[in-house]
Amino acid sequence: MSKYDIVIVGGGPAGLAAAISARKAGVQKILILERDHELGGILNQCIHNGFGLHTFKEELTGPEYAYRYMKQVYDEKIEYKLNTMVMNISNDRVVTAMNREDGMFEIEAGAVILAMGCRERPRGALNIPGYRPAGIFSAGTAQRLVNMEGYMPGREVVILGSGDIGLIMARRMTLEGAKVKVVAELMPYSGGLKRNIVQCLDDFGIPLKLSHTIIDIEGKDHISAVTIAEVGPDRKPVSGTEERYTCDTLLLSCGLIPENELSRGAGVEMNPVTSGPIVDESLETSIPGVFACGNVLHVHDLVDFVSEEADRAGKNAAKFVDGGCKAEKSKEVIELKAEGGARYTVPSTIDVSKMDDLLTVRFRVGAVYKDAFVNVYVDDNRVMHIKKRIMAPGEMEQVILQKSKLEAAGNIKKITIKVEEE
Amino acid sequence: MTELRELTCIGCPMGCQLHVEIEDGVVKNVTGNTCATGDVYARKEVTNPTRIVTSTVVIKNGDKPRLSVKTESDVPKKAIFKVMDEINHVVVEAPTEIGDTIIENVADTGVSVVATRNIGKR
């Protein structure tokens, strides 16, 4: 069995940034395992601009952003295997993988970094009635076909869901000559960024119908039409509001789900809200030496934050390797709770002795809030009171905790993040 | 003559509905914004809206079938489809590197279309 200090599962933005930071922290034997035929992950198909404003202070396209990290991986001579599928991770960090050259093989890893990313919610998970014809794609699949393979899925398009990939594809297919007839969104607000609604829909006069869903799909072999209807506050269709749209393509942009089959197989404890692993301040999962970062941990809006998070995971994995790969029991663990509008926090626990001077805690809210406050409570004392003009489920929020303040408070049981009226 | 335009601000998730009063092509008044960003955005957007255009071109003898490209800087919004038309008529030969010029002065905008990927020879 071969041995590596750190094995990274996934060669997308999270895996690349984690590998680079682990190398900068002095780790020699690092291996990235990637199932696609190239590094870069989903960024390779995101040919639009808007990446890197936080990291590089300039606006890059997805492939350009990915290449900045790929180049560092090449320059640092970090090992990677492409076309390689990881089959299993054991709870003592033995990684089983396979590819055409090596067949099935096992690697003993000092530390493992989970960076598998996420998948789109498929039609099967959406309960849309009607036939199951060809011509129905997840927005990301269509993006890959158009931007990488050079195929147009169709000419008359309806999009269900207003996630960012759906909005981006509305513009992309319009630019390539398709007619995008409507974007229907079940919720009363969009799941995508404002900028994308304006520049991908409004620019081209594509209507966005909020509180609408698809109630029928027609077409026996290939999709020929869909019927959409308004939904009430109970998200049930309102009769009499049906509208039929002929189309040859339906794109689904209805949410992303972290891809954690390997994590579950290893026995990593999961957070049911994020569908990602439960992690501590070091981004370490419930299994010592197994770290998680990027969209496999929780779905991000901006790749810049994925890179930053992965950088921390890489550093912490390096510390674990430096320490002889021994599980260290935390003495004092503070529980982080999300309440009253905040849906979850990453991380879920903090050991003050292990945290950096500043720790970014990320969370999402469950609805649109205007002029509300993010309040942070240490046990029962409110220690932070931040006014927010707007918060929306589609935009990740954060608070930054200071180590010195937590140390000064001492003997803390829990920290609670709440979204409140005052 | 006074013209009224309605816009959604993209400065932040608030998405303020902006009302812009234009008189003889000059912005007279912006209302509906709740911060200075909205005012700046509205003035630019009604007088000179611009966008970066990204797309792909066909690449021959490459290890991938399509090369992703972008306009090196933003182009007038009304030129978008002319830019796309020129992009759609280009066929390039592998290899390419990020930043290679693919089309000079696309659609007379004074802006070049450049490669955003490295593509090797097949």
Interface residues (C-beta under 8 A of the other chain):
Chain A: N44 I47 H48 N49 E59 T61 P63 E64 Y67 V146 N147 M148 E149 G150 L175 E176 L193 K194 R195 I197 V198 Q199 D202 D203 R389 I390 M391 A392 G394 E395
Chain B: L7 T8 C9 I10 C12 P13 M14 G15 T34 R51 I52 V53 T54 S55 T56 V58 K64 P65 R66 S68 K70 K77 I80 F81 M84 I98 T116 R117 N118
